[in-house]
Amino acid sequence: MVKLLATHILLALAACAYSAPAGTSTSSAVQESPTVPYASDDANYQLYNDTAASTPEPIRGKLGANVLGPHNVPVAQENPDLLAPPTTDQGNVPNAKWPFALSHNRLQTGGWARQQNVDVLPIAKEVAGVNMRLEAGAIRELHWHTSAEWSYVIKGSMQVSAINPDGQNYLATINAGDLWYFPPGIPHSLQATADDPEGAEFLLVFDNGTFNEGSTFLLTDWLAHVPKEVIAKNFQMPMSAFDHIPEHELYIFPSDPPPDTRQPVEDPQGQVPEPFTYELSKVAPTQLEGGTVKIVDSTAFKVAKTIAVAEVTVEPGAMRELHWHPTEPEWDYFLEGTARITLFAAQGNARTFDYQAGDVAYIPPSYGHYIENTGNTTLKLLEILKTDRYQDISLNQWLALTPPELVKAHLGVSDETIAGLKKVKPVIVGH
């Protein structure tokens, strides 16, 4: 009898301990005995950042201990949520961060190039990137790829040229904030103009995680490996006409800047039906509560069939809302500011990563995530998806458009909370 009474007392105490918070509108069954304990209210802010004066340590509250051995403090300061993770992190998620500063740089006369692919970021199976710099007038030689090439001009201006399989040609000059896109196999060239005396820098994105910039099909590399008499026969010219072709690839090389008056070569086949460039810099951003967004996909940039982009700014204290992309991987490039992202990979697996300007983030399809501005300046990033149409699903909108009784049954929230949900995607939420 005493044992039975003690059991009833323990059950009553447990019901009290896990009863619903005051003010919530939930069923009596949920109030008396929730299925699982309530989530902790413990804060999980970053404990320090890359400007911290003190030495970062792997300690969060009562968890962890200080480092006694060697400690790479600069790396720890840039990755506070790896050294002292939020208590909400759990399980295993592959590394989702790659700084271009850690990529091997290929230095050429006239510029440089460094890449990220699955060799350095194995989670990024479907997208790879290259960061490239050309001095004024320098040329990234005539070439083509087995993958599509999408680009964003970071600084300066570029002149691009190409032809399509129908022999129609294309020539255009674009500026910082603009895009180009070449489908697989389309031959093209890139040249920095003299509009900026320093030349140009740009980001290249490829729709294949195994892409390798070193395996590009280059004009000079090809002809250096074709017998010269065959080259002469192909062009129906004397062999002496090709006495000065390079013996190996040029890749990036200096040249005179292109004239502002340069026009496409007269083409009996005409010009390409859809331009290979897009002036994103001239698109007015959509102003949101905590930032701005510009979205461009194949509905506007018709030739870009495999890459879509959102150019996003997030103000201090704001965040790109909790969301996911149904079937598309997301490859992010951080242009300004600092951020953190938690990847939710299902089955209790979640991990938080920190990012600085020049870093790459990769989020596999359907992974839940947010992008939070962790600094005191504007965060600017490119949210790049491998798709022809940009799409995402907002957690806020999903819950707002779900029967309220279902939401309350899941989350134990009040009617007032339900009423505050947004039926239109917030995209970016303020502080």
C-alpha positions, 0 to 999 in steps of 0.5 A: 500500500505504501509503495503504491501511494509513493508511486502515485505521488511521483506521478503527480509530481512529474505531471506538475513538473511537465505541465503546460506554461501559463497562458497557453491554450492546449488540451487538458491531456497535454497540460497534465502529461506532455509526450516529451519534456519541454525544450530548454530556455537556456540561451545558445548565443555565440560565446565569442567571435573573431574580435574577442579579446579573451582566449576562446575556450570550449566551455558552455555553462557547466559543460566542457573545460579549457584547452591545456594543449596547443590552441589555434586561437585565430581559427577558434575565434572564427568558429565559436559554434564548433569550439563551444557548440549550442546545446541544441547541436546533436549527432553528426552533420558533415562539415558545411564550411570552406574558406577560399583562404584555405584553397590552393591558389594558382598564380598566373601572369595577369591573375589567379584562381582558387577553387572549392569542390568535393576534394575539400568540401565533401558534402558539396556533391552537386555544386563547386566554385572558383574565385578568380582575379584578372588584372586590367586587360588580362584574359581567361583564355578561350575554353569550354567545360562539361559543366554549366558555368554561372558567374557573379562579378564581385568587383570591376567589369568584364567583357565576355564572348561566346558562340552557340552550336548554331554558330551565333555569337555573343559579346557583352560587357558587364559590371560588379553585381552582374551575372553570366551563364554558359551552358555545358560545352559552350566556348567562351572567353573572359577579359577584364576591362580597364574601367577599374584600373585594378581589373576585376574579381569574380565568382564562378559556380559550376553545377557539378561538385566534382568540377576541377578548374584544372581540367577545363578544355582550353584552346591553346592546350588543345592545339599544342597537342595536335600535329601542326600539319593537321592544324594547317590542313584543318584551316586550309592554310600553310603550316607557317601560319601557325609558327607562333602558337603556344607549346602549352596552355595559357590559362590566364595571361596579360593583354591590352584592355578591350576597347569600349567600342568593340562590337561582335564579329559580323555573323551570317548566323546572327546573334544568340537568341537569349543573352548569356549575361544578366544585369542583376546590378540594375534590379531593384531589391525587395525591401523586407523587415530585416534586409533585402533580396533580389532573386534571379532564375530562368524566368528572368535570365532564360539561358540559366537552366541549372543555377538560380540565385538570391542576392541577400542582405541581412541587417545586424540582429536580423536573420534569413528565416527558418526554411528549406529548399525542397529538392535543391542543394544550396551553395552560399558565398559570403560577400560581407559580414559574419553569419551562423547557420544551423543545419538540421539533417533529420533524425536529431542531427544538427550542427552549427557553423560560423561564416565570414566574408570569402567563405562558402557554405553548402546545404543539401536538399531539404535540410532545415536551416537559417542564416543569422547575422552575428555581427554589427554590420550588414551581412551580404551573401549569394544564396545559390541553388542548383535549379532553374526555378528558385523556391523555398518553404518557409516554416513561418508560412507553413505553420500559419497556413496549417489548421491552428489546432494542429499547430497547438497540438504539436507546439503547445502555443497560445492562440495569440502566437498562432495569430502572429504567424505570417501567411506571407513568407517573411524571408528575412525577419528583423531583430 
